[in-house]
Amino acid sequence: MTDVIDTLVGITPGSKLDAIRAQRSEARKHAQASYASLFEPKDLGGVTADERHAVAAFVAGLHGEPKTGAFYAAKLPAGLGAAIAAEVAAAKSKGPYGHFPKGPLSTEDAPGPTWKASDASRKVLGPRLTAAFEHTHMLVFHPRDASAPSLQSLLDAGWSTTDIVTISQLVSFLSYQIRVVAGLSTLASTL
């Protein structure tokens, strides 16, 4: 596959943006390697390709990045894509929210809503993706509140600890990828 960030931004070989990205060749190479390791690994482990793309589409939707969301949603069965779109609409928020431990950062505490999947979507998503999406929402909007007890619902839904790390890595990578795509897209509009 060609570089996924180039694909999402629409960067063509030899363009001004291609030359700009070439100046950060290591960052470009490692971003693509991260994508490949998360979405095209030799061994998927306990997280299927559909589950990986579903989490990615959900993260992109929460961040309000339609191009990236469409890229990942296009790899999903139609019914699953529709359920994700419905849950994104219900789960969108401003954030980040959360509470710091008592101390100087406590002045930055921000209360905010937590999100749970709808009953209708739970039937389509199943317990594993439902738990993964609720965890994803926590990482995107309540990163300060993520804790060991909040991981129990993932374990109860059948995810292993290795799977939970993979899901969390997907969320982290997508947050990075979305910001790079947004920045490069903005830069492209000025060239």
C-alpha positions in Angstrom: 0.0 0.0 0.0 1.1 3.5 -0.6 1.6 5.8 2.3 -1.8 6.1 4.1 -1.3 9.7 5.2 -0.4 10.6 1.6 -3.6 8.9 0.5 -5.8 10.6 3.1 -4.4 14.0 2.2 -4.2 13.4 -1.5 -0.4 13.9 -1.8 1.0 13.0 -5.1 4.6 12.1 -5.9 6.6 15.1 -6.8 4.1 17.6 -5.4 5.1 20.4 -3.0 3.5 18.5 -0.1 5.5 15.4 -1.1 8.7 17.4 -0.9 7.7 18.8 2.5 7.0 15.4 3.8 10.3 14.1 2.4 12.1 16.5 4.7 10.8 14.5 7.6 11.4 11.1 6.0 11.9 9.2 9.3 8.6 10.5 10.7 6.9 9.5 7.4 8.5 6.1 7.4 7.6 5.4 11.1 4.0 6.6 10.7 3.5 4.2 7.8 5.2 1.4 9.8 2.8 2.1 12.7 -0.1 1.9 10.4 1.1 -1.4 8.9 1.8 -2.9 12.3 -1.7 -2.0 13.6 -3.8 -2.7 10.5 -1.7 -5.2 8.5 0.2 -7.3 11.0 1.4 -10.8 10.2 -0.6 -12.0 13.2 -3.8 -10.2 14.1 -3.9 -11.8 17.5 -7.3 -11.4 19.3 -8.3 -8.2 17.5 -9.8 -8.9 14.0 -9.3 -6.7 11.0 -13.0 -5.6 11.1 -12.6 -4.7 14.8 -9.5 -2.7 14.1 -11.2 -0.8 11.3 -14.3 -0.3 13.4 -12.3 1.3 16.2 -10.5 3.4 13.7 -13.7 4.6 12.1 -15.2 5.4 15.5 -12.1 7.4 16.6 -12.1 9.4 13.4 -15.8 10.1 13.9 -15.3 11.3 17.4 -12.5 13.6 16.2 -14.8 14.9 13.4 -12.4 13.8 10.7 -14.8 12.6 7.9 -12.1 11.7 5.3 -10.2 9.5 7.7 -13.5 8.0 9.0 -14.6 7.2 5.5 -11.3 5.5 4.7 -11.6 3.1 7.6 -15.4 2.6 7.3 -15.0 1.6 3.7 -13.3 -1.5 4.9 -16.3 -2.6 7.0 -19.5 -4.5 6.3 -22.3 -2.1 5.5 -24.4 -2.8 8.7 -21.4 -2.3 10.9 -20.6 1.0 9.2 -24.1 2.3 9.8 -24.0 1.3 13.4 -20.7 3.1 13.9 -22.1 6.3 12.2 -25.1 6.2 14.6 -22.9 5.8 17.6 -20.5 8.6 16.5 -23.5 10.9 16.3 -24.6 10.0 19.8 -21.1 10.0 21.3 -19.6 13.2 19.9 -18.5 15.7 22.6 -16.1 18.5 23.2 -13.7 17.4 25.9 -11.3 16.6 27.2 -12.8 16.0 30.5 -11.6 14.5 33.7 -10.1 14.9 37.1 -6.4 15.1 38.1 -5.2 13.8 41.4 -5.4 16.5 44.2 -2.7 19.0 43.5 -1.8 22.0 41.3 -3.4 20.5 38.2 -6.7 20.0 39.9 -7.6 23.6 38.8 -7.9 22.1 35.3 -10.5 19.5 36.3 -13.4 19.5 33.8 -16.5 17.5 34.4 -18.1 16.0 31.3 -20.5 13.3 30.1 -19.5 9.7 29.8 -21.0 7.7 26.9 -22.5 4.3 26.7 -23.6 2.6 23.4 -27.3 2.5 22.7 -29.2 -0.8 23.2 -29.9 -1.0 19.4 -26.2 -0.6 18.6 -25.2 -3.1 21.3 -27.1 -5.7 19.3 -25.3 -4.9 16.1 -21.8 -4.2 17.7 -21.9 -7.1 20.1 -20.3 -7.1 23.6 -16.7 -6.9 22.4 -17.1 -3.8 20.1 -19.5 -2.2 22.5 -16.8 -2.4 25.3 -14.1 -1.3 22.9 -16.1 1.7 21.8 -16.9 2.7 25.4 -13.1 2.4 26.2 -12.3 4.4 23.1 -14.6 7.2 24.1 -13.0 7.2 27.5 -9.5 7.5 26.0 -10.6 10.3 23.6 -12.7 12.4 25.9 -11.7 11.3 29.4 -8.0 10.4 29.2 -7.3 11.6 32.8 -10.0 9.2 34.1 -8.8 6.0 32.4 -7.9 3.6 35.2 -7.6 -0.1 36.0 -11.2 -0.4 37.1 -12.4 1.1 33.8 -10.7 -1.7 31.9 -12.7 -4.4 33.6 -15.6 -4.1 31.1 -13.2 -4.9 28.3 -12.0 -8.0 30.2 -15.6 -9.0 30.9 -16.4 -8.6 27.2 -13.7 -11.1 26.3 -10.8 -8.9 25.4 -7.4 -10.1 26.6 -4.9 -7.7 28.2 -2.9 -7.9 24.9 -6.1 -7.0 23.0 -6.7 -4.0 25.3 -3.2 -2.7 24.6 -3.8 -3.1 20.8 -7.1 -1.2 21.1 -5.5 1.6 23.1 -2.6 1.7 20.5 -5.2 2.1 17.7 -6.8 5.0 19.5 -3.4 6.7 20.1 -2.3 6.1 16.5 -5.5 7.4 15.1 -5.3 10.6 17.2 -1.8 11.2 15.8 -2.8 10.3 12.2 -5.8 12.6 12.3 -3.8 15.5 13.5 -1.1 15.0 10.8 -3.8 14.7 8.1 -5.5 17.9 9.4 -2.3 19.8 9.5 -1.2 18.7 6.0 -4.6 19.4 4.6 -4.5 22.9 6.0 -1.0 23.3 4.6 -2.2 22.0 1.2 -4.9 24.7 1.1 -2.2 27.4 1.3 0.1 26.0 -1.4 
